[in-house]
């Protein structure tokens, strides 16, 4: 591919930073081969990005001109659409996604930007007459510089998911991209560089293998809001550190998505989707369908069919059209997931499908992990309670609707859930009792940028998507005037 062996650099103040710095290698998780390099960031890089954003926020019309923002967001959407194939190729090569899955990620980007362009023109306040002769206005204004910390699992969309409402609100931004997504960061920065309507330094992108720069975003007094997507463990650290300055943090964190499969479900449709929900992104997705709750009447037949299907899933690279599950991000992740499975089996989990690391010569150099299916009766097991972030599903049986809800809610997470039933009333009834922010009926991970998305409990704070996506990036201001 034409973008192989290029060096990804930081995009700061409208310029490529550190052009002479030797790069660290970017690798293809399907083969272990080097595909390019990147310049690694640190606190100093983060600070230069912050100061560039502060200058752009204070010395441009961006925060005051909503029509300019809307126009620029549409131009940015156009620019992303023009690089669709390049983004897909990059995700396949660097992120390990199969081509259809990479295309699924990329297709959300222009949609999110165009929706944000509409929001830019709709951020209205209110005017009231508190008493005769006194007018009170409540207006919304951008908070300043937004720090955006992006994960590696869907880096193209998840960076834009936070960036789009931040820009719509009138903020400047610093985006920290992880080293595993350095080449995606390069393409993103090239796209930003080509949009003339974005003021110089308004959006800055730096790449980092560690956390020094990201930690500086959280501690900097010049960054009043953080938008973080990632693990619950890191989210807790960010929130604790941000508390010192009462900094606003929006966080979409971990998940443990259950499929609640009732006896009257469409068996084949549920089976197809349950398989997809653990193979997409090799299970490295905050909404991976990692828990299978199935009603007693169909439990044996459904789990037998699921086991057969998972045993037949074909791992392989994006370059092979026959591949059904791509690699994990690296071999360390493979070893981590395999250790969790071994520990679960030792603790009493029943192995229905023991996938594990792929050892065939054609796959051995990559980070491939075959899907695994375990059955348990104890919800307290770590394999049930912890986010595995890999292609592992845990099955439990239930008898009643109430028991299904109780099992689904018996975890600290509350990001998403799926209800499978052909009953006209049950899905809505059950959905209202589930502790989750996104519930899909007879489907899975039905994401829509036009409506609010986020988690309950330890799955996060705040919402991205929908009108509420502006909340983390704006402040209310009350202005009262006596005119009588």
N, C-alpha and C positions, 0 to 999 in steps of 0.2 A: 504494500500500500504506500502511497506517496508520502504519507505523514510519518512513516517509520524513521527512526534514528534522528529525530529532531530534538533539540533541547528546549524544554519548557522553562520559561523564565517568569519572574514576577512582572505584573503589569501595574505600575504605580505612577500616579501623577500623569497619566497619559503617555508613559514611556516604558520600554522594556528595561528592566533593572538587571544589574550584574551580568553584562554580556560576556565578560571574560572569566567568570567563575566556573571552574570545572563542575560538571554535572554528576549527580548520582544516577544510577541506572533505573529506568522504568522497564518492567518485565511483563511478559505475556503469561498469565497464570495457567494457560492451557499447555504451555511448552517449557516454561522457565527461561525462555530466550529473552535477551535484551532487545527492546524495541525503540529505545530512545533514552533521553536523560532529562534531568530536571535540576534546577537550582534550588537548594534547600533554604528555607526561611528560618528566622529566629526573632527575638524581641526587637532588634534594631530594624529589621525589615517591616515588622508589624507597625512599629512607631512611625516609620516613614510613610506607610500607607495611611495611617490614621491622620497624620498631619496634611497629607494631600487631600483627604476627604474633608477635613475641617475647612481647609482653604476653599475648596469648591463649594461647600455648603454656604460659607459666609460671603463669598465674592461672586456668586452667580445668581441668576434669577430663578434657579430651579425650584426653590422652596416656595416662591410666590406666584409662579406662573403655571397654573394647572393645565392649560391648553398645551403649553410647551411640553410638559411631562407626558401628557396623553399622546402627543405626536411622536415623541421620542420612543415611547414604549411600543407603539405600532412599528416604528422603523426597526427597533430591536427585534421584534417578532419577525419582520421580513428578513432580517439578516440571519436569524437562526434558521428560518425555513430554507434560505439559500445554501446553508451548510448542513442540511439534514443528513445527507449521505456520509459526509465526513465525520459528523458526530457519531453516527451509527457505527461506522468502521472503527472509530477510536474506542468506543465502548466495547465492541466485540474483541478488539485486540488487547486492550489494557484491563478491562473490567471482567472479561470472561463471559459476558452475556451472549446468548444465542441471538442471531440477527433479528428474529421477530420480537424478542424481549427487549432488545436495544431500541428497536423502532417504537415499541410501546412506550418506553421511557421518553424518548425524544418527542413524540407527538404531543405530549402535554405542554411542552415549553411555549410554543407560540400561543396556544390557548390561554395559558396562565398570563402571559404578557398582554394579550389583547383584553382579557378580562380586567387586568390591573389598569390598563389605559382608560377603561370605562370608569373604574373606581376613582381615578385621578380627578375626574370631572364631577364626582358625586359626593365629595366629602363635605357635606353641608353641616352647619351648626344650627342653633335655634335662637330666636328672638322672642322675649316675653316682656310684658309690662307688669313688673312685680307690684307696683302701686301707681296711682295716678301721677303722671309727670316723671316717672322713672322707667327707663328702658334698660333691660339686661340682655346681653348677648352671650351665648356660649359658642365659641369658635374652636376649631381643631387646627393645630399647627404641628409641623414635623418636629420630632424631638432632636434631630441633629444627625450624628453619624451612627449608622447601624452596623454592628459587628455580626457577621454571618459565618457560622462555623458549620461546614458541610461534611457529611460522611462520605465514605468511598463507595457505598453499595449502589446508589443511584445518583451519582454526582452531578450529572448534567441537569436533571430536572430539579433535584432537591436544592441546588444552589439558586436556581431561578425561582423556585417556589417561595423562598424568603425574599429574594432580591426584588421581585416584581412588586409586591405590596409596599416594600420599603421605598422604592422609587416613586410609586404612585402617591404615597403620603407626602413626598417632598424631601425625603432623607437622602444623604450621601451614604456610601457603603464601603466597607472593607470585607472582602470575602476570603476566608481561609479555606483553601482546598487541600485535602490530604495527599500525601505523596503517592498513594496508590492510584490517584486520579490526576496525576500531573499532566498527562497528555490531554485529558479532557479540559483541564484548566487552561492549557495552551490554546486550544480551539476556542474556548469561551472568551479568552482575552483577545484573540484575533477578531472575533465577532464584535466585541465591545469597541475595539480600536476603529472599526469601520463605520460606526454610527456617529455622524457629525453632530447630531442633536444632543448628544451627551456631553456636558461640560467636561473639560480636561480635569481629571482627578476625581470626578464624581463617584466612579466605581473603580475600586482597586482590588486586585487579586494577587494573593501570595500563596505559595506552596510550602508545605511543611511536613516533615516526617515525624516530628515530635509534637510537643504541646507548648513550647515556650512562647511563640507568637500568639497562639490562641489564648493562653493565660493572660498575656498582656492586653488583649482585647477586652477581656473580662475585668481586669483591674484598672484600665485606663479611665481617668475622669473625662476624657474627651469622647468616650463612647457610651452614651446613656442607655443604649438598648442592645441586647444580644438575642439573636435568633439561632437556636442550636437544634440540630437534628442528630441523634445518635443514641448511645446506650444510656440506660437509667443510671448506672454507676457514675459515669462521667457527668451526666446531667446534675446529679446531686452535688458533685464537686463544684461545678459552675455556679449553681444556685447558692451554695455556701459562701463562695468567694465573692459573688456579686452582692451578697447581703451587707457587706461592709460599707458599701456606698449606696445601698438601697437601689441598686441598678435594676431596671426592668429586664426580665428574661422570659422569652417565649421558648418553649422546649417541647419538641415531639420526641419521645423516648421509646423505650422498648415495648414489645408486645408479645402476647401469647395467644394468638387468635384461635378460638374454638369453632369448630363446625358442629352445630347441634342438629343431628340427623334423626328426624322422627320416622316412625314406621310408615307413615303415609307420604314420605318424600318421593320425588322422582328419582328412583334408584340410579339409573344410568347417568342422568345429569349430575347428580350429587357425586357419583364416583369419578366422572371425568374431571370435575372441578376440584375435588379433593386432591387428586393426583397433580393437577396443574399447580395447586396452591403450595406444594412442597418442592416442585421442580423449578418453578420460575425463579430466576436469579440464584439457583442452587440453594434455595432456602435462606438466602441472605437478604431478608426483607422483613421490615418491622411488622408486616401483616401476613407473614408466612402462616399457612394453615397448619399449625403445629399440634393442635389438640383435636382429636376425633371423638366426639361424644355421640354414641349411637344407641338407639332404643333397643331394648332386649329382643323384641320380636324379629328384628332384621340383623342383629349384631353379628351372628355367625356368618351369614351369607355376605354381608357387606364387607366385613373384615377379610374374609377369604378372597373376595373379588379384588379388594384393595391390595392385598398382599401379592396376588398374581400380577396385577398391573405394575406395582412398584418393582417387582423382580424383573420385569421386562423393559424398564426404562433404560434407554441407551445413553450413556455418558459420551461426551465428545466435544471437540472445539467448535467454535462458531463457523469455521471454514468448512465443516462437514454438514451438509444440509440434513443428514439423517440423525444428527445429534438431538437428544431430547432433554438433556441436562448438561449445562456447561460446568466449568471448574469453579471451585471456591476461589477466594481472592489470593490465597497462598497456602503452602504446605503446612505452615504453622496452624492455620485455621483447621485444616484437615485433622491434624493430630489432636487439637483441642476438642473438636466435636467427637472424635472417636473415643477419647478418654471419658467424656461425659456419658457416652453410650455404654461403655464397659462398666463404668461405675453404677449405672442404672440397672444393668443386668445383674450385677453382683448384689444389688440391694433388693432384688426380687422382681424386676420388670421381666415380662415374658417377651422373648424375641420372636416376632412374627415374620419379619424380614430383617436379616442382618446384612446391611449393605456394606458400608465401610470403604476404605481407600481403594481406588482402582489400581490393580497391579499389572494389567496387561502391558506389554512392551510399548504399545502405541500410546498409552495414556500415562505411563509410570512417571514421566518427567513433569507432568502437570499436577495440578491440585484438585484432582477429581475425587468425589465422594459419592458412592451409590446411596440412594435413598434407604432409610431404615424405618421400620415400623415396630413399635413396642406396645404391649398392652399392660396396663397397671390397674390396680384396685385401690391404691393408696395415693390420694391427691397431694400428700405432703412430700412425696419424693422430689428431690431436686430436679429431675428430668421433667417433672410437671410444672414446677414452680419457676424455674430459671429459663431465660431466653437462650435457646441453643444457638441460634443464628447459623443454621445449617439444615440440610435436607433430612430432618428427623421428625417423625410424627409419633405421638403418644395417644393410644386409644383407651377409652373408658366406656363402660356400659351404664345405662340408666333405665329406669322403668317408667317414671312419671315426668310430666312437664316441670313440676316443681323441683324434682331432683336434677333435671338437666340444667335448669337455671342456677341452682346451688353449686353444681360442679363447675359450670362456666365461670361463675363469679369467685370461685375459691382460689384466687391468685391475686398478687399485688398489681397485676397489669390490667389495663382496660382500654386498649387502643381500638380493637375491632373484634367483630364476631359475625358468624354466619348462621342463619336459621333456615333449615330445609324442611318444608312441609307443604303439601297441597291443600291443606285446610285453609279456608278463606280467612279465618280470624286468628288462628294461632300465631303466625309470624309476627303480627303487630303486637299481640298480647305479650308474647315472650320478649320481643325487642324492648318493650317498655320496662322490663324488669332486669335487663342485662346491663352490667356496669361496663359500658364501652362507648367510645365516641363515634364509631362508624359501624353500622350494622347493615349487612347485605342479606337480602331475602332471596333464597333460591339462587344465590350467586356468591361471589367472593371478591373482596377488595374493590368494590364499586366506587372508585375515586372520581370526584368531580371538582374541578377548581372553582366552580361557581357556588359551592356550598362549603360551610365550615368543616374543617378536618382537624382532629386532634384527639388527645387521650384523656381518660379518666384515671384517677388514682396515680400510680407510679408511672403511667404512660405519658405524662406530660402536663404542661401548663400552656394556656393560650390556644389560639386557633389560627391556622393558615387556610387559605381558600375562603371564598365568600366575603361578605361585607366586613365581618369581624377580623379579617386579615390585616386591616389597617390599625387595629387597636394597639399592637405592640410598637407602632412607629409614630404615634401621634399623642399629643397632650391636649387636654381641654383647657381653655382659658376663658374666664368670665370677665366681661367688660360691662360695667354699669355706668350709666350716665343720667343725671337729672336734667330734664329739658323743660320742665313745666315753669 
